[in-house]
Amino acid sequence: MNIIEQMLKKYNPKSETELINALKEIFQEITLLGLYRGGFFNKAAFYGGTSLRILYGLERFSEDLDFSLLEKNKEIIEKRANIAREQAMENIKNYKPKGLIPLTPATKNREFSPDLTYTLKQDIKDIKGNIIYPQGFTFNPAKYARISYGIVVINANNPKEIEWLEKSSFLNTIAYRIFLSDGNYYEMIKKYKQEFFYLLPEITERFALKHTPSIIQQQGDKIIVNEICLECRKDSDEEVYR
């Protein structure tokens, strides 16, 4: 009794059609065995009805032995992953929020306190529906919350402001955060090894910012903004480098 006859016994075909189908599957099993012994399974993944039936015992059958080359697919997947990774990195490098408000260089030293008064647009109620603060109520947020750090605003595309920043004490300290009205935040992070943030429009408007560099600090219940005129400074003037 040869190997095919031995394998036919488990099928026990009752008709010519059953015999033909059994022989087809036997030949496929022999083919798969030969491919396995030859190491082809290390390079390919089989799928489709026949493979599901033979390898996993599922009630499936097909004429073909469908497979994909692992190395080929791996190369394609890796290539696509690399492209996606590169695109993501480019997006990170070139990210800039829309609607940034342009600020011009300060032409004089100026200190001012922006009006932070906020007016409620709707009632604030407790869990029982009682009104705590009615619509139209106005308040100064600086009386109830404190900014624990100073904010330095510069235009990173302005070489003079970059030079000013480098000579200042604002870099690499938790006491200040640096916001960019323009320029590339990624290049700044890469160069100075610290976080930089874009000056979003709502921040610009909230603090009534017009010029750079500007230094924002909280003093008591007031926010103080200092605009620094770099063209006005003297080389010996250390005050602007505080």
Rosetta blueprint (number, residue, H / E / L):
1 M L
2 N L
3 I H
4 I H
5 E H
6 Q H
7 M H
8 L H
9 K L
10 K L
11 Y L
12 N L
13 P L
14 K L
15 S L
16 E H
17 T H
18 E H
19 L H
20 I H
21 N H
22 A H
23 L H
24 K H
25 E H
26 I H
27 F H
28 Q H
29 E H
30 I H
31 T H
32 L H
33 L H
34 G H
35 L H
36 Y H
37 R H
38 G L
39 G L
40 F H
41 F H
42 N H
43 K L
44 A E
45 A E
46 F E
47 Y E
48 G L
49 G H
50 T H
51 S H
52 L H
53 R H
54 I H
55 L H
56 Y H
57 G L
58 L L
59 E L
60 R L
61 F L
62 S L
63 E L
64 D L
65 L L
66 D E
67 F E
68 S E
69 L E
70 L H
71 E H
72 K H
73 N H
74 K H
75 E H
76 I H
77 I H
78 E H
79 K H
80 R H
81 A H
82 N H
83 I H
84 A H
85 R H
86 E H
87 Q H
88 A H
89 M H
90 E H
91 N H
92 I H
93 K H
94 N L
95 Y L
96 K L
97 P L
98 K L
99 G L
100 L L
101 I L
102 P L
103 L L
104 T E
105 P E
106 A L
107 T L
108 K L
109 N L
110 R E
111 E E
112 F E
113 S L
114 P L
115 D L
116 L L
117 T L
118 Y E
119 T E
120 L L
121 K L
122 Q L
123 D L
124 I E
125 K E
126 D L
127 I L
128 K L
129 G L
130 N L
131 I E
132 I E
133 Y E
134 P L
135 Q L
136 G L
137 F L
138 T E
139 F E
140 N L
141 P H
142 A H
143 K H
144 Y L
145 A L
146 R L
147 I L
148 S L
149 Y L
150 G E
151 I E
152 V E
153 V E
154 I E
155 N E
156 A L
157 N L
158 N L
159 P H
160 K H
161 E H
162 I H
163 E H
164 W H
165 L H
166 E H
167 K H
168 S L
169 S L
170 F L
171 L L
172 N L
173 T L
174 I L
175 A L
176 Y E
177 R E
178 I E
179 F E
180 L E
181 S E
182 D E
183 G L
184 N L
185 Y H
186 Y H
187 E H
188 M H
189 I H
190 K H
191 K H
192 Y H
193 K L
194 Q L
195 E L
196 F L
197 F E
198 Y E
199 L L
200 L L
201 P H
202 E H
203 I H
204 T H
205 E H
206 R H
207 F L
208 A L
209 L L
210 K L
211 H E
212 T E
213 P L
214 S E
215 I E
216 I E
217 Q E
218 Q E
219 Q E
220 G L
221 D L
222 K E
223 I E
224 I E
225 V E
226 N E
227 E E
228 I L
229 C L
230 L L
231 E L
232 C L
233 R L
234 K L
235 D L
236 S L
237 D L
238 E L
239 E H
240 V H
241 Y H
242 R L
